[in-house]
Amino acid sequence: MNREKMAWLVSLVLIAMLAFQLPGSLAHRDDDYSFVKMLIDIHRQIDSNYVEPIDEEKLKLGSINGMMQELDPYSIFVPAARQEEFDSLLEGSFKGVGIDLSQGENGDIEVVSPIPDSPALKAGVLAGDIILNVNGQDLKGKKIADVQKIIKGPVGTEVRMTVRHLDGRQAELRMTRQEIVLPTVMGYRRDEHNEWDYWVSRDPRVAYVRITQFTNDTFTELRKALNKALAGEMQGLILDLRFNPGGRLDQARQVVNLFVRDGVIVVTRGLHRAEEISRASADQALPKDFPMIVLVNEHSASAAEIVAGSLKDNKRALIVGTRTYGKGSVQEVIPMEEDEGELKLTVAYYYLPSGRLVHRKKGATDWGVDPQISVPMTEQAETRVLQDQGEQEFFHKALPPTTRPATGPATEPVVDLQLQEAVSTMVGSIILYGEHQLAPTTQAISAASPATRPLNQ
């Protein structure tokens, strides 16, 4: 029997098995049969007639990706070879020693900042260090992508790293690779000890907490930060969700429940999924209420929109900034048989307690979360704020006393109009209404903020 006849025989057997296994009506099974038969016909014609040799794996992935592209941007097929990378992005983690790197014009590999509690930090790697070699490999002339590959590796394996500190001293440091969980909860700025300072105002005491995305540890990190702020007699909170692309829905629900004792948090609903209503539980909430403002912008998406919208609908927080992105769809990761990969498939939509659909459908005029106080910012201003936030996350370079500049030219401060608005509104609210209750109405709390706001800088 030649190869073509064998392929047809196997295909017909598979189709027959599929017809008996698939649920639904006979007509639906006939459609499946016709679809699979057409794919087989096309593949046979390509295999028999195409002018160049065929890469079967690329052809298979191309046909799958073609189907996925007809759905939405968030439904994708992840082949087995990329599953570990994809899962790491979902969990906000990677395997390594925990350092952010950059490459200077002279080719030097510089440590921008070690990640908190990482093997690199514990081994003595400092911000500003130049990495000279890794595991005996000289890094001179190597690109940063190649260096990152050398440093990353299996959990439990050792990395030997020679670094040159800012004072000129060289040190050979040893560290063991581990699963690095990226921190997602940040404060206002780092203090002289590289610890987070959460106070954006000390009189009255207004705390500032920024969530960069929602991963496995976000709720736990946030709870620790808020406990510290409450112990410091916090009178009000500004929660910054700008530039937050979202993440895990379970973490978003838990975050909302910290501030809401009763009521609906979010509703999920899909064509093939039963409606699921998530409600707040009083025993999961913080012991104290306080005035609260949430900052959002057009880059706040998914789980960030759930948190902001739910807090708004439950009348627990005032929203300041610009309308959010409108990514309100629920994706499930569905493993394929025989370890061939997995589907990330949109299965439902998010609905806020008010019934508003978060997702921006084609032609829609309502989506996302609208702020009660709108503070637009230019793209240039937003870029500067994002850069400033990133710099605040890094540890300070440990400059030796003899190399510290006595004075330097004053750098132009970053003007964050949205944060300014939130702080002035919060301070005014606490002064007018006290810390034990929110302002009675949005109009009242807004009255505490400036009447005019410059929109360009």
C-alpha positions in Angstrom: 0.0 0.0 0.0 1.6 3.3 -1.0 2.0 6.3 1.4 -1.0 8.3 0.0 -3.5 5.4 0.4 -2.2 4.7 3.9 -2.7 8.4 4.8 -6.3 8.3 3.5 -7.1 5.1 5.4 -5.7 6.5 8.7 -7.6 9.8 8.1 -10.9 8.0 7.4 -10.5 6.0 10.6 -9.8 9.1 12.7 -12.8 10.9 11.1 -15.1 7.9 11.9 -13.9 7.9 15.5 -14.4 11.7 15.7 -18.0 11.4 14.4 -18.9 9.0 17.2 -17.1 11.0 20.0 -18.3 14.5 19.2 -21.4 15.8 21.1 -24.2 17.5 19.3 -26.6 16.8 16.5 -25.9 14.6 13.5 -25.8 17.8 11.3 -23.1 19.1 13.6 -21.1 15.9 13.1 -21.5 16.1 9.4 -20.1 19.6 9.5 -17.1 18.4 11.4 -16.6 15.6 8.9 -16.7 18.0 6.0 -14.3 20.4 7.6 -11.7 17.7 8.5 -12.1 16.1 5.0 -11.4 19.6 3.4 -8.3 20.0 5.5 -7.1 16.5 4.4 -7.8 17.4 0.8 -5.8 20.6 1.0 -2.9 19.0 2.8 -2.8 16.2 0.1 -2.7 18.8 -2.7 0.1 20.8 -1.0 2.1 17.6 -0.3 1.7 16.4 -3.9 2.0 19.6 -5.9 3.8 22.4 -4.0 7.0 23.6 -5.6 9.2 23.5 -2.5 9.7 20.9 0.3 7.1 21.2 3.1 7.9 21.8 6.8 5.1 19.7 8.2 5.3 21.3 11.7 5.0 24.8 10.3 2.1 23.8 8.1 0.3 22.3 11.1 0.9 25.4 13.3 -0.1 27.7 10.4 -3.5 26.0 10.0 -4.2 26.1 13.7 -3.1 29.8 14.0 -5.3 30.6 11.0 -8.4 29.4 12.9 -7.3 31.2 16.1 -6.9 34.5 14.3 -10.5 34.4 13.3 -11.6 34.6 17.0 -10.0 37.5 19.0 -6.5 38.7 19.9 -6.6 36.9 23.2 -7.3 33.4 21.9 -4.1 31.7 20.9 -2.5 28.2 20.5 0.6 27.6 22.5 2.8 24.8 21.1 4.5 22.4 23.6 7.9 24.0 22.9 6.6 27.4 24.3 4.5 26.2 27.1 7.1 26.8 29.9 7.7 30.4 28.6 4.0 31.1 28.3 3.2 29.7 31.8 6.0 31.8 33.3 4.4 34.9 31.8 1.1 34.0 33.3 2.6 33.4 36.8 4.9 36.4 36.7 8.0 34.3 37.4 11.1 32.9 35.7 14.1 30.6 36.6 17.3 32.5 37.3 19.2 34.6 39.9 17.0 37.7 39.9 18.8 40.7 38.2 17.7 43.4 35.7 20.5 44.0 33.2 21.4 46.7 30.7 24.2 47.0 28.2 26.2 50.2 27.9 27.6 51.8 24.7 31.0 50.3 25.5 29.4 46.8 25.7 29.6 46.4 29.5 26.9 44.4 31.1 25.6 46.4 34.0 23.2 45.4 36.8 20.4 47.9 36.8 18.9 46.4 40.0 18.8 43.1 41.8 15.3 41.8 42.5 14.2 41.8 46.2 14.9 38.6 48.1 16.7 37.1 45.0 19.7 34.8 45.0 21.7 37.7 43.4 20.9 40.2 46.1 21.7 37.7 48.9 25.0 36.8 47.2 26.0 40.5 47.2 25.2 41.7 43.7 24.6 45.5 43.8 22.9 48.0 41.5 25.6 49.5 39.2 27.8 46.4 39.3 29.5 45.4 36.0 29.4 41.7 35.3 32.8 40.5 34.0 32.2 36.8 33.6 29.7 34.1 34.4 30.7 30.5 35.1 34.2 31.2 33.8 32.9 32.7 30.5 34.3 36.1 29.7 31.4 38.4 28.7 33.5 40.8 26.7 31.9 41.3 23.3 28.7 39.3 24.2 25.2 40.7 23.6 22.9 41.1 26.5 20.5 38.4 25.2 23.4 35.9 25.2 24.3 36.9 28.7 20.8 36.4 29.9 20.8 32.9 28.4 24.0 32.0 30.2 22.6 33.3 33.6 19.3 31.5 33.3 19.0 27.8 33.9 17.5 24.9 35.8 16.4 25.6 39.4 19.0 24.3 41.9 22.1 24.8 39.7 24.9 27.1 40.7 26.0 30.4 39.0 29.5 31.8 39.6 29.6 35.5 38.7 32.6 37.9 38.8 31.5 41.5 39.2 33.2 44.9 39.5 31.6 47.2 42.1 31.3 50.9 41.6 34.3 51.5 43.9 36.5 49.4 41.6 36.7 46.2 43.8 36.1 42.9 42.1 34.3 40.0 43.7 33.5 36.5 42.7 30.0 35.7 43.9 28.2 32.3 44.0 24.4 31.9 43.9 21.9 29.1 43.2 19.2 29.5 40.6 15.6 29.5 41.8 12.1 30.3 40.7 12.1 34.1 40.7 8.7 35.7 41.5 8.5 39.2 40.2 7.2 41.7 42.8 3.9 43.4 41.7 3.2 45.7 44.6 5.2 48.9 44.8 5.3 52.0 47.0 5.7 55.7 46.3 9.5 55.7 46.3 12.5 53.8 47.7 14.1 55.2 50.9 17.8 55.3 51.8 17.6 51.7 52.8 16.0 50.6 49.5 12.8 49.8 51.3 9.5 51.0 50.0 8.2 54.4 51.3 4.4 54.2 51.0 3.7 57.8 52.1 2.7 60.3 49.4 1.5 62.7 52.2 2.6 62.6 55.8 0.1 65.1 57.1 -2.6 63.9 56.6 -1.1 60.4 56.3 -2.0 59.3 52.8 -0.5 56.0 51.5 0.3 55.2 47.9 0.4 51.6 46.6 0.9 50.7 42.9 0.0 47.2 41.5 1.9 46.5 38.2 0.0 43.3 37.4 -2.0 40.5 39.1 0.0 37.4 39.7 -0.1 34.5 42.2 1.3 36.6 45.0 -0.3 40.0 44.4 -3.0 39.7 47.1 -0.5 38.6 49.7 1.9 41.4 48.8 -0.8 44.0 48.9 -2.1 42.7 52.3 1.4 43.1 53.8 1.8 46.6 52.4 -1.7 47.7 53.7 -1.0 46.2 57.1 2.2 48.2 57.2 0.3 51.4 56.2 -2.5 50.8 58.7 0.2 50.3 61.4 1.5 53.7 60.4 -1.9 55.3 61.0 -3.0 55.6 57.4 -5.8 58.0 56.9 -6.4 57.5 53.2 -5.2 55.3 50.3 -4.3 56.0 46.6 -4.3 52.7 44.7 -2.5 53.1 41.3 -3.6 50.7 38.6 -2.3 52.7 35.6 -0.3 50.7 33.0 -1.5 47.5 34.7 -2.3 44.9 31.9 -4.3 42.6 34.3 -3.6 39.0 35.1 -5.3 36.5 37.4 -9.0 37.0 38.1 -8.9 35.3 41.5 -6.3 37.8 42.7 -8.5 40.7 41.5 -11.4 39.3 43.4 -9.4 39.0 46.6 -8.1 42.5 46.2 -11.6 43.9 45.9 -12.7 41.9 48.9 -10.1 43.6 51.0 -12.0 46.9 50.7 -15.6 45.6 50.2 -17.5 43.8 52.9 -20.7 43.0 51.1 -22.1 42.9 47.6 -21.2 41.7 44.1 -17.6 41.9 43.0 -17.8 40.7 39.4 -20.0 38.6 37.2 -18.7 36.3 34.4 -21.0 35.1 31.7 -20.4 33.2 28.4 -22.3 31.2 25.7 -21.0 27.9 27.0 -20.4 28.8 30.6 -22.9 29.2 33.4 -23.1 32.6 34.9 -20.8 33.0 37.9 -21.4 35.7 40.5 -18.5 36.5 42.8 -19.6 38.1 46.1 -17.6 39.8 48.9 -17.2 38.2 52.3 -17.0 40.4 55.4 -14.4 38.1 57.0 -12.0 38.7 54.1 -12.1 42.5 54.4 -9.7 44.9 56.2 -10.7 45.8 59.7 -10.8 49.5 59.0 -12.5 51.7 56.3 -10.7 54.8 54.9 -11.1 57.2 52.0 -9.8 55.6 48.8 -8.9 56.7 45.3 -8.0 54.5 42.3 -5.9 55.8 39.5 -6.5 54.3 36.0 -5.6 55.2 32.5 -6.2 53.8 29.0 -3.5 51.2 29.7 -5.4 49.7 32.7 -6.8 46.4 31.4 -8.5 43.1 32.4 -8.2 42.4 36.1 -7.2 46.0 36.8 -10.5 47.1 35.3 -12.4 44.6 37.4 -10.8 46.0 40.6 -11.4 49.7 39.6 -14.9 49.1 38.3 -16.0 47.0 41.2 -14.7 49.5 43.8 -16.5 52.2 41.9 -19.8 50.4 41.6 -19.7 49.4 45.2 -19.2 53.1 46.1 -16.0 52.2 47.9 -13.5 54.3 45.9 -13.3 57.3 43.6 -11.8 56.8 40.2 -9.4 59.3 38.8 -7.6 59.4 35.4 -8.9 58.3 32.0 -11.2 55.6 30.7 -9.6 52.1 30.9 -8.7 49.9 28.0 -11.7 47.6 27.7 -10.3 44.1 27.9 -13.0 42.3 29.7 -12.8 38.8 28.4 -12.1 35.6 30.4 -9.5 33.2 29.0 -9.1 29.5 30.0 -6.0 27.5 29.4 -7.1 24.2 27.9 -4.4 21.4 27.7 -4.4 19.5 24.4 -4.1 15.7 24.3 -0.7 13.9 24.2 1.1 17.0 25.4 0.8 18.7 22.0 0.4 22.2 23.6 -2.5 24.2 25.0 -5.2 26.6 23.9 -5.7 29.9 25.6 -9.4 30.4 24.7 -11.8 33.2 25.4 -14.8 31.6 27.1 -16.7 34.4 28.8 -17.0 38.2 29.5 -16.6 40.2 32.7 -19.6 42.3 33.9 -19.3 44.8 36.7 -21.8 44.9 39.6 -23.8 47.6 37.7 -24.2 45.2 34.7 -21.7 47.1 32.5 -19.8 45.0 30.1 -16.1 45.7 30.5 -15.0 44.4 27.1 -14.8 46.7 24.2 -16.7 45.0 21.4 -16.5 46.2 17.8 -18.7 49.4 17.4 -19.3 49.8 21.1 -19.5 53.2 22.7 -19.5 52.0 26.3 -16.7 49.9 27.7 -14.2 49.7 30.5 -14.3 52.0 33.5 -15.0 55.7 33.3 -13.3 57.9 36.0 -15.5 60.3 38.0 -12.6 62.8 37.8 -11.2 62.8 34.3 -7.5 64.0 34.0 -6.2 63.4 30.5 -2.4 63.4 30.0 -0.3 63.6 26.8 1.4 60.5 25.5 4.8 62.2 26.3 3.7 62.9 29.9 2.5 59.3 30.3 5.9 58.0 29.0 7.8 60.1 31.5 5.6 58.9 34.4 6.1 55.2 33.3 9.8 55.7 33.1 9.8 57.4 36.5 7.8 54.5 38.0 10.3 52.0 36.6 13.3 53.9 38.0 11.6 53.9 41.5 11.5 50.1 41.4 15.2 49.8 41.1 17.6 49.7 44.1 19.8 52.7 44.4 23.4 52.3 43.3 25.7 51.8 46.2 28.1 54.7 45.5 31.2 54.8 47.7 31.5 58.2 49.6 34.5 59.3 47.6 32.7 59.0 44.3 29.4 60.6 45.2 28.9 64.0 43.5 28.6 66.8 46.0 26.0 68.6 43.9 24.7 68.1 40.5 22.5 69.9 38.0 18.8 69.8 39.0 16.8 67.4 36.9 13.4 68.4 35.7 10.8 66.8 37.9 8.3 64.4 36.4 4.8 66.1 36.5 2.2 63.5 37.2 -1.1 65.4 36.8 -3.2 62.4 37.7 -1.4 61.6 40.9 -1.4 65.3 41.8 -5.1 65.4 41.4 -5.6 62.2 43.5 -3.4 63.6 46.3 -5.1 67.0 46.4 -8.5 65.4 46.3 -7.7 62.9 49.0 -6.2 65.5 51.3 -9.2 67.8 50.8 -11.6 64.9 51.5 -9.8 64.0 54.8 -9.8 67.6 55.9 -13.4 68.2 55.0 -15.0 64.9 56.0 -12.5 63.1 58.2 -10.8 59.7 57.8 -13.6 57.5 59.1 -16.0 58.0 56.2 -16.0 58.6 52.5 -17.3 61.9 51.2 -21.1 61.6 50.9 -21.1 62.2 47.1 -18.6 62.3 44.3 -19.4 65.9 43.8 -18.5 66.7 47.4 -15.2 64.9 47.3 -14.4 66.5 43.9 -15.0 69.9 45.5 -11.8 69.4 47.5 -9.7 69.3 44.3 -8.5 72.2 42.0 -11.1 73.6 39.7 -8.8 73.8 36.8 -6.3 71.3 35.6 -3.5 71.9 33.0 -3.6 69.1 30.5 -0.4 69.6 28.6 3.3 69.7 29.7 
